[in-house]
Amino acid sequence: MRGLPGLFIASLLGLVAGLWTWTRPGAEVAPGAGTPVVVHILNNGFHTDLAVPRAALEARGGPLAEASRSVGAGDWILIGWGDARFFVDTSPMEGRLLDGARAFFRPGNPSVVMLDPHAGDPRRGLAAGNVRTVRLSHANFEAMTRRVEDSLALEDGRARLSTARPGAGAHFFASHEHFWIGYLCNSWTARVLNAAGFDIRPVRAVTAGEVVATVDRAGQGA
């Protein structure tokens, strides 16, 4: 009996190590013809967004394209995901600590998909080390944006607006996915990249740095 605790601890450590290094292969997408679509992965230190060319996003049609057309002007659309309350709130962080704890530790929190129109270079203001640029075939871009669209909670076939910032700011559309510490904003971005063909490490993808590493491992980062 004395050996059972040690065996249990060794098994637990092996399970943790296995989960930590577990890699989910990228979705297999048939290569397509045509000019590649440029997509930027933006890392602000703790959160990641995808910057996609608006023309390519809206050319594909569907609820996501329709939602994109409803937001303000800009050649780029920044796409992100997060808790329906904490992600949207722009008040000082020190006043939102309790809400942050709620978003992290209470399972089943409502979430939203952000579409934020951006004029000019979406990389401006970020350090070069916090940006990765990838060039996707049209098939891979379609697979990636379909995964974003699949997050939307559709109502009569359309994205349902949850809230919008004043002026030409970000619009947040209801998502059927749930935010909590086991599935954070960066986890979602990693899965969107996985749909585009990138291998991801799901357990480690809670950090923005791991999302960037996902691109680096594929040798596509620029």
Salt bridges, closest charged atoms under 4 A:
ASP49 OD1 - HIS47 NE2 2.68
GLU58 OE2 - ARG54 NE 2.72
GLU66 OE2 - ARG158 NE 3.12
ASP83 OD1 - ARG102 NH1 2.77
ASP99 OD1 - ARG85 NH2 2.63
ASP99 OD1 - ARG102 NH2 2.68
ASP121 OD1 - ARG123 NE 3.01
GLU142 OE1 - ARG60 NE 2.94
GLU142 OE2 - ARG146 NE 3.65
GLU149 OE2 - ARG60 NH1 3.23
GLU155 OE2 - ARG160 NE 3.58
GLU177 OE2 - ARG147 NH1 3.31
GLU210 OE2 - ARG201 NE 2.92
GLU210 OE2 - ARG217 NH1 3.15
ASP216 OD1 - ARG132 NE 2.63
